[in-house]
Amino acid sequence: AAADGFVLFSADPTSADPASDDPSSASVDNGEAQVRVLEPSQVQLTPVESVDGSRALSRVTHSSDAGTLVQSGSAAEEATSRAFDRAALGDAAMLLGLARTMLDTTGEYVSERRQFGVPVGSFQAVKHHLADAGAAVEFAEPLVRHAAHLLSGGTNAMATSWSDRIDQ
């Protein structure tokens, strides 16, 4: 699969803490944060091995002045923070769906697989592990839904007391 473009967040490494050799310690409050859009022709991709054979990973390199500057300063920092939050929510929702599918598939498997002449799912240890996994998935769903609600501009129901919500 090919990318149509790249969005890059960067901070000026010269504004990093002088006591640190780590460029990731750069301060983004000094107005040097930037968001740039790069065309595929403006980057070089070097394949990187991954433990996940279903994903092709690459290291992306580019020149520091490549691409079109879209935002800078605190606006760039805020846009990047919002993008990170949305990506984290997307990952959480995807993993929740994957967990549900795996739990359903496992339930089907243990009801069909037989050991000692009975379905494996009839064993107490298997039932307990599946129940624990099911409870974890059920507990995670409202958290993901609430995070989605907050990112969509909804209010934080957890930030108000029960009596405040009852009075509304």
C-alpha positions in Angstrom: 0.0 0.0 0.0 1.2 3.5 -0.8 0.7 6.7 1.2 -0.8 9.7 -0.4 1.2 11.9 1.9 2.8 12.3 5.3 1.9 14.6 8.2 4.9 15.5 10.4 5.0 17.0 13.8 8.4 18.4 14.9 9.9 20.6 17.5 13.1 22.6 17.1 15.8 20.4 18.7 17.9 23.5 19.4 15.3 24.6 21.9 15.8 21.4 23.9 17.0 21.4 27.5 20.7 22.2 27.3 21.4 19.7 30.1 19.9 16.9 28.0 21.4 15.2 25.0 17.9 13.9 24.1 16.3 16.0 21.2 12.9 14.6 22.3 13.1 16.9 25.3 12.6 19.9 23.1 10.1 22.4 24.4 7.1 22.9 22.2 5.9 25.9 24.2 8.4 28.3 22.5 6.5 28.6 19.2 8.9 26.3 17.3 6.5 23.3 17.1 5.4 22.7 13.5 3.0 20.6 11.5 4.1 19.9 7.9 2.5 18.0 5.0 5.0 16.1 2.9 4.4 14.6 -0.5 5.6 11.0 -1.0 8.4 12.2 -3.3 9.8 14.3 -0.4 10.5 11.4 1.9 12.7 8.3 1.8 11.4 5.0 3.2 13.6 2.4 4.6 11.9 -1.0 5.5 12.0 -2.0 9.1 11.4 -5.6 10.3 8.4 -6.1 12.5 7.1 -9.0 14.7 3.7 -8.3 13.0 4.0 -9.8 9.6 0.7 -8.3 8.5 2.1 -4.8 8.6 4.8 -3.3 6.5 6.8 -0.8 8.5 9.3 1.8 7.3 11.6 4.4 8.8 10.8 7.8 7.2 13.5 10.3 6.5 13.2 13.7 5.0 15.0 17.1 4.8 14.2 19.5 7.6 12.6 22.1 5.3 10.6 19.6 3.2 6.9 19.9 2.8 4.3 22.6 3.3 4.1 24.3 6.7 0.5 23.9 7.8 0.7 25.1 11.4 3.3 26.3 13.9 3.6 27.1 17.6 0.9 26.3 20.1 -1.6 25.6 17.3 0.7 22.9 16.0 1.0 21.4 19.4 -2.7 21.4 20.0 -3.5 19.9 16.6 -0.9 17.1 17.2 -2.4 16.5 20.7 -5.9 16.1 19.2 -4.6 13.8 16.4 -2.9 11.7 19.0 -6.0 11.4 21.2 -8.1 10.4 18.1 -5.6 7.8 17.1 -5.5 6.4 20.6 -9.3 6.2 20.6 -9.3 4.5 17.2 -6.8 1.9 18.5 -8.8 1.4 21.7 -12.0 0.8 19.7 -10.3 -1.5 17.2 -8.8 -3.5 20.1 -12.2 -3.7 21.8 -13.8 -5.1 18.7 -10.9 -7.5 18.2 -11.2 -8.7 21.9 -15.0 -9.3 21.4 -14.3 -11.3 18.2 -11.6 -13.3 19.8 -13.8 -14.1 22.8 -16.7 -15.1 20.5 -14.4 -17.3 18.4 -12.9 -18.9 21.5 -16.4 -19.6 22.9 -17.4 -21.3 19.7 -14.2 -23.3 19.7 -14.4 -24.6 23.3 -18.0 -25.6 22.7 -17.0 -27.7 19.7 -13.6 -29.0 20.9 -13.9 -32.2 22.9 -11.6 -33.7 25.5 -12.4 -36.8 27.5 -15.7 -37.1 25.5 -17.1 -33.7 26.6 -16.8 -30.2 25.2 -13.7 -28.4 26.6 -16.0 -25.4 27.4 -17.7 -27.5 30.1 -14.5 -27.5 32.3 -14.7 -25.1 35.2 -11.2 -23.7 34.6 -12.1 -22.8 31.0 -15.4 -21.3 32.0 -13.7 -19.1 34.6 -11.0 -17.8 32.2 -13.7 -17.0 29.6 -15.9 -15.3 32.2 -12.9 -13.1 33.4 -12.1 -12.2 29.8 -15.8 -11.4 29.1 -16.0 -9.2 32.2 -12.9 -7.3 31.1 -14.3 -6.7 27.6 -17.6 -5.5 29.1 -15.8 -3.2 31.5 -13.8 -1.7 28.6 -16.6 -0.8 26.3 -18.2 2.0 28.3 -14.7 3.5 28.8 -14.1 3.6 25.0 -17.6 5.0 24.4 -17.1 7.7 27.0 -13.7 8.7 25.5 -15.4 8.9 22.1 -18.2 11.1 23.6 -15.6 13.4 25.1 -13.6 13.7 21.9 -16.8 14.5 20.0 -17.3 17.5 22.2 -19.5 16.0 24.8 -19.3 16.9 28.5 -17.4 14.7 31.0 -20.2 13.0 33.0 -17.5 11.8 35.5 -16.4 15.4 36.2 -19.7 16.2 38.0 -21.1 14.7 41.1 -24.1 12.4 41.1 -26.2 15.0 42.9 -25.4 17.6 40.3 -26.5 15.3 37.5 -29.7 14.4 39.3 -30.6 18.0 39.7 -30.2 18.7 36.0 
